[in-house]
Amino acid sequence: MADLREDPYPDVYIGGGFSDPASSPPDPFPSGPLPSAPDSFDPVSSDPSPACPASSDSVPVVGVPAPGGRPPGRLGRLSGPISRFGRFGQGWGRDRILSAVAVVTGLVMVCHSLVPNSPGNLGSLLETVLPWTGLAVPALLLAALLRRSVPAVVATLLLGAVWSAMFASLYVGGRSDTEPNLTVVTHNVNAANSDPAATARTLLAADPDLVALEEVTDEALPAYRKVLDRRLTHRVHIGTVALWSRYPITESRRVTIDPGWSRSLRAQVRGPNGPLAVYVVHLPSVRVGASGFAVARRDETLAALDRAVDQERQKKVLLLGDLNGATTDRALAPLTSRLTSVADETGTGFGFSWPAAFPIARIDHILTRGVTPTDAWTLPATASDHRPIAADLKA
């Protein structure tokens, strides 16, 4: 058997780096003068000799396959930067979709007031959940990074800047340096509250001077009184709303803003620095259904409440209660143009109060006029479907 390690070309010394010139193949690119072209060339000649000698080392011609190579007319798969560029071009459609979603979301944030309320009061519904549009930022940013799309990343970062400009102030505000002299709490206790006494104790933990309750039933009232009367000795109860006060209540009356229902009152309290007009209000509920965002009854009652506040002669006014709407909702704009939301002014965070298990909206409010808000916060959950809210004021 032949020794496979034996060199079949003894005149070629691969290790030495030289070979026998006599047996070397002709150079396809000789250094001497170029061969002269033939005087004529017959394309149908039976022996069309090539101008250059054939060699296994010849430069391949595009479209002409090398022996054993791929057939002409089809290029192999590209690699490297050209291949990556090709993939980028193929995915550019999806990148444009991500960028477009970011731009449209930003426009909705900025121009939410232009979204029509008809049909279905979609404008009010959008504005109620407007802070949650910020969830689009991390979702779009993650998708853009996975796509390695620079335009989509830039568009998403701009969307984040728009959201921050609208809502970041809720986190960079906070407690005022002014020393408060009045702490107020309001809570929709839920007519089906299973533990009114424990709910009342949770409210007293904030050491309030005023406590406003909504959805107080006749059956639960004694339990609330048993706990609250010990520390807040002045009280008024009208219909399903009630107010407890550390300071004397000099007068009180029902505010008729929702005919057929008795769930709003006005009381005058002799505060630490003079009289306060205190409103305790529970506006009609809203629903999301097949017909859209049902807010007609709430909006009618809200308009009546706005007129009542407009006619209020006291300089210092507090409005406490469940308005069944967020301050971002356009329907509350007339009221919030007259009164200041303490949560928007001095709160830290969104202060969502409903539903208690996982709050998504701030529909319970403390609004003021003629007093200085210094702090606002949300209290721990109780047996109600709402969370109580509290505020410190300089009255």
Rosetta blueprint (number, residue, H / E / L):
1 M L
2 A L
3 D L
4 L L
5 R L
6 E L
7 D L
8 P L
9 Y L
10 P L
11 D L
12 V L
13 Y E
14 I L
15 G L
16 G L
17 G L
18 F E
19 S L
20 D L
21 P H
22 A H
23 S H
24 S L
25 P L
26 P L
27 D L
28 P L
29 F L
30 P L
31 S L
32 G L
33 P L
34 L L
35 P L
36 S L
37 A L
38 P L
39 D L
40 S L
41 F L
42 D L
43 P L
44 V L
45 S L
46 S L
47 D L
48 P L
49 S L
50 P L
51 A L
52 C L
53 P L
54 A L
55 S L
56 S L
57 D L
58 S L
59 V L
60 P L
61 V L
62 V L
63 G L
64 V L
65 P L
66 A L
67 P L
68 G L
69 G L
70 R L
71 P L
72 P L
73 G L
74 R L
75 L L
76 G L
77 R L
78 L L
79 S L
80 G L
81 P H
82 I H
83 S H
84 R H
85 F H
86 G H
87 R H
88 F H
89 G H
90 Q H
91 G H
92 W H
93 G H
94 R H
95 D H
96 R H
97 I H
98 L H
99 S H
100 A H
101 V H
102 A H
103 V H
104 V H
105 T H
106 G H
107 L H
108 V H
109 M H
110 V H
111 C L
112 H H
113 S H
114 L H
115 V L
116 P L
117 N L
118 S L
119 P L
120 G L
121 N L
122 L H
123 G H
124 S H
125 L H
126 L H
127 E H
128 T H
129 V L
130 L H
131 P H
132 W H
133 T H
134 G H
135 L H
136 A H
137 V H
138 P H
139 A H
140 L H
141 L H
142 L H
143 A H
144 A H
145 L H
146 L H
147 R H
148 R L
149 S L
150 V H
151 P H
152 A H
153 V H
154 V H
155 A H
156 T H
157 L H
158 L H
159 L H
160 G H
161 A H
162 V H
163 W H
164 S H
165 A H
166 M H
167 F H
168 A L
169 S H
170 L H
171 Y H
172 V H
173 G L
174 G L
175 R L
176 S L
177 D L
178 T L
179 E L
180 P L
181 N L
182 L E
183 T E
184 V E
185 V E
186 T E
187 H E
188 N E
189 V L
190 N L
191 A L
192 A L
193 N L
194 S L
195 D L
196 P H
197 A H
198 A H
199 T H
200 A H
201 R H
202 T H
203 L H
204 L H
205 A L
206 A L
207 D L
208 P L
209 D L
210 L E
211 V E
212 A E
213 L E
214 E E
215 E L
216 V L
217 T L
218 D L
219 E L
220 A L
221 L H
222 P H
223 A H
224 Y H
225 R H
226 K H
227 V H
228 L H
229 D L
230 R L
231 R L
232 L L
233 T L
234 H E
235 R E
236 V E
237 H E
238 I E
239 G L
240 T L
241 V E
242 A E
243 L E
244 W E
245 S E
246 R L
247 Y L
248 P L
249 I E
250 T E
251 E E
252 S E
253 R E
254 R E
255 V L
256 T L
257 I L
258 D L
259 P L
260 G L
261 W L
262 S L
263 R L
264 S E
265 L E
266 R E
267 A E
268 Q E
269 V E
270 R E
271 G E
272 P L
273 N L
274 G E
275 P E
276 L E
277 A E
278 V E
279 Y E
280 V E
281 V E
282 H E
283 L L
284 P L
285 S L
286 V L
287 R E
288 V E
289 G E
290 A L
291 S L
292 G E
293 F E
294 A E
295 V L
296 A H
297 R H
298 R H
299 D H
300 E H
301 T H
302 L H
303 A H
304 A H
305 L H
306 D H
307 R H
308 A H
309 V H
310 D H
311 Q L
312 E L
313 R L
314 Q L
315 K L
316 K L
317 V E
318 L E
319 L E
320 L E
321 G E
322 D E
323 L L
324 N L
325 G L
326 A L
327 T L
328 T L
329 D L
330 R H
331 A H
332 L H
333 A H
334 P H
335 L H
336 T H
337 S H
338 R H
339 L L
340 T E
341 S E
342 V H
343 A H
344 D H
345 E H
346 T H
347 G E
348 T L
349 G L
350 F L
351 G L
352 F L
353 S L
354 W E
355 P L
356 A L
357 A L
358 F L
359 P L
360 I L
361 A E
362 R L
363 I L
364 D E
365 H E
366 I E
367 L E
368 T E
369 R E
370 G L
371 V L
372 T E
373 P E
374 T E
375 D E
376 A E
377 W E
378 T E
379 L L
380 P L
381 A L
382 T L
383 A L
384 S L
385 D L
386 H L
387 R L
388 P L
389 I E
390 A E
391 A E
392 D E
393 L E
394 K E
395 A L
